[in-house]
């Protein structure tokens, strides 16, 4: 059976209706590969915990700076990674929190 034109977008989440607060330590954390991020900022609108923001403009000398995740605000929902994968550049990786903490030496609450 042939794919329908919009089947590609089925895994894109809905825009959040309200901010979601973190209730416990997430099992996963979103990490942006800044070298692969186009700076389109599409993921920002889909983040239910509003923990994604553009990197300060003075940090890069390009027209559109990449985004970054405020790790202690991330709830591990993976919405940003699904959106980035389907609508942008696939620049967001989801890591198990334990691996993230060990690799980056950052403790997540």
N, C-alpha and C positions, 0 to 999 in steps of 0.2 A: 504494500500500500504506500503510495507516495506521501511524502511529508507535506503538510500544509504550510503556507508561507510564514505563519506566525508561531509555529511549533517551537522554534528556537527560543522564544521569549517566555515559555511556560514556567521556567524555573526562576524568573525574575520576581522577587518579592513585591508585595504591595508597599506603598509608601506608609510609614508609621503614622498612626493617628495622634499619638501622644508619646511623650518621653517615657522610656522604660528605665526604671532604676535597677541597679544591680542588687540582687538579694543575697547572693553567695559567690564564692570564688568560681569563676567560669572554668570549664574543662578545656576550653580552647581560647586562643587569643589571635586577633587579626594583626598581621604585620605587613606593612607596605614596602614593596621593593621600589624605593625612590628612583632608581635608575630606569625602571620600566614604567613608571607612572607618567602619564601624559599631562597631568594637571587638569583633566577635564572636570573633576570634582563631582562627578555623577554619584559616587558612593556616599557623599555627605548627606544627600537628601534621603537616602534609604536607611541610614543608621538610626535604629530606634533609641539608642542611648546617647546620641549626639556627641560621640567621642572622636569624630574624625574632623580634622581642620587642615587648611593649607599650611605648608611650611612657610615661615617668615620670608618675605620677598628678598630681603638682603642676604639670605643664606645661599641663594642661587642667582646666577646672572642670566636667566632665561625669562621669556615673556610670561609663562605660566608655571609656577612652582608646583612640585608634587604635593600630595597630601600626607598627613601622618596621623597615627592613631594614638590617642591618650590611653595608654594601656590599662590604667586602673579604672577607666570608665567603660572599657570593652566588656560586653556580656557574653561574648562568644557565640553570637547568633548566626554568624556566617552570611548575613544579608549583604554586606559590602563586597565580599568575595564573589557571590553569585552575580551581583550587579556588574561588577568590574569584568568578570569573565564573559558575560553575555552582551554587555552594552559598551565596553571600553577595551582595555588592554590586558586584562588578566595580571594585574600588578599586585594583587593582594593575596597573601598566603595565610592559611589558617594553621596554626601550630598548637599542639597540646601544651597546656599551660606549664606543665612540669618541664618539658623540653625548652620552652621559651625562657623560663626562670633560670635554668641551668646555663643556657647558651648566652643570654644577655646579662646575667647576674642582676636581674631586676625581680624583686619580690612582688607578686600580685596579691592584693587583698581580696 
